[in-house]
C-alpha cells in the first residue's frame, strides 16, 4: 500500500543528509564537546559550526542560540525563565488562546503561581489582532508571547506589528515568539521581527526529534530551568546531543524556503479548490494562512473515525496538535467553532516531499468515508 503522509506539522520525515550527519557524528565525533582533549575539541568545533548555521538562518549571532531538546523545552525555558527573572517588575503576561500546548499550559501553571495571564482570543479563523494584544499590555506586563504561525489552522499572526507596538508602548516588555511552525516555511530574520526570544524545532524541518533551539537576544535576561553544568552558557546545562544538533544544522542547510512555499502552495490550492465544492465540508483555515496547513471538517463524521478510515487507506493526517493526543482542541474552541465542526476537524499539513497524488488519495479517502462511515 502506498503511503500518503500529510501530517508534517506533527513531525517530518528525516532527510537523508540529516540522518547521515547524525550517524557520522555518532560514529566519528563521539567525544563530549566539553572534554579538554583533542577529540573533545573536534566535537566542540562541530557543535559551534552547527550553532552558526542555525544562527545565520534567522539572522542571529551564534552566541544568541541555545540548543534544547525541542520546541516544548525551548518554550518552557523562554516563558518560565522570563517570568522568574522579571517578576519583581510585574506579574502580568499577555499571550493568546491559540498557543501550542507547551505555551498555553505553561501560562496556566504560572497562573497557579500567582501570575496574571491575559489570553487574547482569535477571530473565527484563528487570527490574532495586534491591536488586541497591545491593548492588553499594562504597566505590570513583563512578557508577551505570541506564536508566529498557528499549528492547527495555519493562521499567521502579525508579529512585526506587535513588536513595533511594544517598542512604542512598553519597550521593557520581553517579546517571545514560538516560531516552530514558521521556521523553514517562511523567510524571516529576528531583527525584522524584533523578537527578544524565539523558539525553533528540528523535527518540523526534516531533522530528527529531540532537538530544538531558543534564540535569546543579547542583553535579555532569563533564568535557567535546569542546573548542573556550564553547557549552553548555563542557560540549558547538560551534555549537548551533538548527533541531533548536527543533524538539525544539516536540515537547516538544506532549506530552500522559496521552492518549498511554491510546492506546498500549489498543493494547498489544489486541495482547497476541491474540498470547497464538496458537500458537508467546512474549511476552518484562513485562506491567507500558511500554505503548509489546511484544516477542514467533514460534517457528521468525528475526526477520530475519519482518521482511522484514512489511515487504513495509507493516508495519514491528524485532528489537530499531536501533543493533544486526540483531546479537545483549545484552539478550535477559542475560535468559536460549533462543537460539531470542531469535533470533525481534520488537519492536513504539507512538506516539500508531498505531491498531487497525496492530495488525490486524501480526497478519494474522504469521499469514501462520507459514503461509508456512520453519521453521528
N, C-alpha and C positions, 0 to 999 in steps of 0.2 A: 504494500500500500504506500502510495506517495504521501509524504508529509508536507503539510502546508502550515508553516509556523508563522502565526500572526499575533504573537504575544511578546513583542520586543520591548515594550515598556516594563514588563516584568523582569526580563533578562534577555540577553542576546547570545547567539552562538559565538563562541570564541573563535577569532580569526586564526588562520594557520600561523601567521607571523607572530602573533601574540603567544600562542601555545608553544611555538618553537623557542621563543625568547625565555619563557618560564622554564622549559626543560633545560636549556643551556645554562641558565643561572643556577638551577638546582644541581646540575652535574659538574659545572666548572667553577662557578663563583659562589661556592657554598659556605665560605667563611663568614663569620659575624662581621658586619660592616664597622662595628665599634672596636674590633680587635686591633692591636697595635702592630702586628706583624705584617709582612708584605702581602700575604694573602688577604688579610682583613682590609688593607689599604686598597687593594684591587677591587674588592667588593664595595668599598666606600665610594670609589670613583664611579662605579656603575650606578649606585644609589643617587649620587649627586647629578649624574648625567640624566637620569630619569626625572629627577626633580626639575631640572632645567627645561626638559621637553614639555612637561605639564605646565610649568610657569609660562613659557613662551606662548603656549596655545591660548592663554587667556590674557596675555599682555602683562603678566606679573613678574616680579623679581623672584628668583629661586628661593630666597630667604623667607618669602611670604607663603610658601607651600608646605603644609604639614600633612604627611601621609597618615591615613586611618584605615580601619578595616572595611570601610564602605560609607555610603551616604548616611545611614542611620547614625553611626557613631559620630560622623562629622557634624550632623545637625544637632545632636545632643551636646557635643562639645561647644558648638557655637552658642547655643541657647543658654545652657546652664553656666557655661564659662563666662558669658557676658552678664547674666543675671547676678551671679555671686560676686563678680568683680566690681559691679557698679551699683549695687543695691543701696548703698549709703546716699546716692544721689536721688534715688527714687525707686519705686517698686511697681511701676506701671509698664506694661508691654502691649504692643499692638501687633496682631497677627491676623490671619484670615481663617474663615470656616472651611476653606477648601484645601488646607495644607496636607501634605503627606502625614501619615500617622506618626512618623518619627518626630515631626514638629508639633503636630496637634496634641499628641499625648504628653509631650514634654511640657507644653503650655498648661495642660490640665494638672500636671504634677506641681508645677510652680504655683498654681492657684491654691493647692492644698498647703503649700508652704507659706502662704500669706501674700503672694504677689497678686496684683490685679491685672487680668488679661482681658483685653478687648478683642473680640473676634469680628472682623468685618465680613458681612455677608455678600455673596456674589449676586449677579443677575441670573436670569433663568438659563444662561449658557455657561455659567461658571466664571464669568469675568469679574475682576475686582476693579473698583473705581479708585484712582489715585486720590481724588478729592475726599472720598470716604475715609481712606487711610489717614490722610493728613489732618482731617478734621478731628480724628480720634486722638491725636497726639496732644499731650498736656505737658505742663512744666515738670511733671513727675515721670514722664516717659523716659526709659533708658534704652529700649530696644524695639525696633520694628523688624519683623520677619515676614517676608512675602516670597512665595515661590515664583519662579520665572515662568515656567510652563506647567500647567496642571497635569498630573499623571493619569487622571481618569478621563477627562474630556478634551484635553489639549488646549484649553483656554490660555492665551498669552497675556500676562499681566504687565502693566505699564511701569516697569522697573525704573527706567531712566526718569520718568516723570515724578515718581515717588521720591527718588533720590534728590532730584532738583528741588522739590518742595521741602524736603527735610533740611537741605542746606540753608534755605531761606528762613524756615520757621523754627527749626530746632537742630542746629548744626552739631550739637554734642551727642545727639542720639545715634546709637550704633545701628547700622542697617545690614541685616543678614538676608541673603538670597539663596534659597535652595535651587540650584541650577542643574540638578541631576538629570531632568528630562530636557534640558536645553543644551547642555554641553555636547558638542559634536553634531548638533542638529540645527543650531543657529549660530551665526558668526558674531561673537561678542568679545569685548575686551573689558576688563574690570575698570579701567579708567573711565570709559564712557558710561558704564552702568553706575559708577560711583558707589559701589557696594564696599562695606568695610569687611564683611565676611561672606564667603561664597562656598557652597558645597558642591563637590563633584563625586561621581561614582564610576568605577571602571566597567562593571558588568552591563551597563547600558550602552556601551560603545564597542562591544566585541572583545573586551578583556575578561579575565576570569572574575568570579565572585570573590569577595573578601578583600577588596582594595578600593580605596577612595582617597579623597583629599579635602582639606579645608584650606581655603585661602584666607589669610589674616593680614589685612593691610598694615603696613609698617606704622607703628605708633599706637595701634589698637591693643588694648589690654583685655585678655581673657584669662580665666583661671583653669588649670588642668582639672580633668576628672579622674585621672589615674596617676599613680606615683610609683617611683621605683627605678628611675634611670634618667640619663641626660639625653636620650634619643629624641629627635624631633624638637629640639630646643626645650625639652622638659614639658612641652605642651601636651605631647602624646608619647610618654615613655614606653619602653619595651622594644625588644629586638625587632627591627624592621623586617618584613617579609619581602626580601629582595626579589625572589622569583615573581611574586604577584605585582610588585611595584614596577619591575622591569617590563612585565607583560602589559601593564597599564600604559606605560610610556610608548611601547611598541604600537598599541592600538591607537594612541594619540597621533603617532607619526603617520599612520595610515589614513587619517581623517581627510576626506575630500568633501567638505560640507556642501559646497555648491552642487556637486554632482549628486550627492545623496538627497538633497532637497528636490532636485529636478526629478529624480527617480520616484521618490515617495509621493510627491505632489501629483504626478501622473496617476499613480495607483489610487490615491485617495479620491481624486476627482472621478476616476472611473467607477470606483465603488460607490461614492456618494450619489452619482447620477442614477445608478441602477437601483440602489436602495430607496431613493426618494420617490420613485414611482411605484414601489411595491405596496400593496395594501397591508395595513396593520403594522407598518414600520414607522417609528418616530426617531428622528435623528436628534441626539442630545448635545452634540458638539457644536461650537460656533463655526460658521463657515470660514471665518478668517482666523481660525485657530491653527495650531501646529499641524503641518501636513503629515506628521508621524503618527497621529492618533485620530481615530474616528469611533465615537461612541453612539450606539443606536439601541433602540428597544424593539423587540418583537412582541407586540401586544398579545396578551393571553397565554404566553409561554414563559415560565420562570427561567431566569438566567441559568441556574444550575442544570435544569432539564435540557435546555438548548446546548449548553456547553458539553454535556456528556454525549449528546447526539452528534455534535460536530466532531468531537474527539474520536468517536467511533469511525468517522469517515476520514480521519487523518488531518482534520482542520483544527488548529489549536489557537484559541482566543481566550479572553478572560471576562469576568463580570465586573472588574474594577481593579483596585490595587491588590497585588499578590500578597501584600503584608496583611490584608484583612482576612485572608483565607475564606472568602465567600461570605463574610459578615456584611451586615447592612452598611452601605456606603454613606459616611457622614458628608461626603462631597455632594452626592446627588440629592441628599436630603436638604442640604443647605441651599441648593439651587431652587428649592420649592417644587421639585417634580412630584407628581402624584405617585402614590405608593405603587400602583400597577405599572407605571413607567419605570420607576427606579428598580423594582423587583424583576424587571425583564431586560435590564440593560446588559449589553454586550460591548466590550472594548476590543477594537482591532488596533494593533499598533505595528507599524511597518519598520523595516530596516532596508539597508541597501541591497540585501540579498533577495528581497521579495520580487515577485513577478505578477503579471496579469493573470497567470494561471492560478496563483494563490487566491486572487480575488474571485475568479470564476468558481473555484472549488468552494469558497465560502458562500457565495451567492446560491449555488446549487444546493449546498447543505442547508441553508436557511429555508429555501423553497421546500425542500423535502420535509424539513422539520415542521413547517407551518401546515403541511398536509397531514402528517402522521402523528404528531405529538398531541397528547391530550391537552385540551384547554383547561385553564384553572376554573 
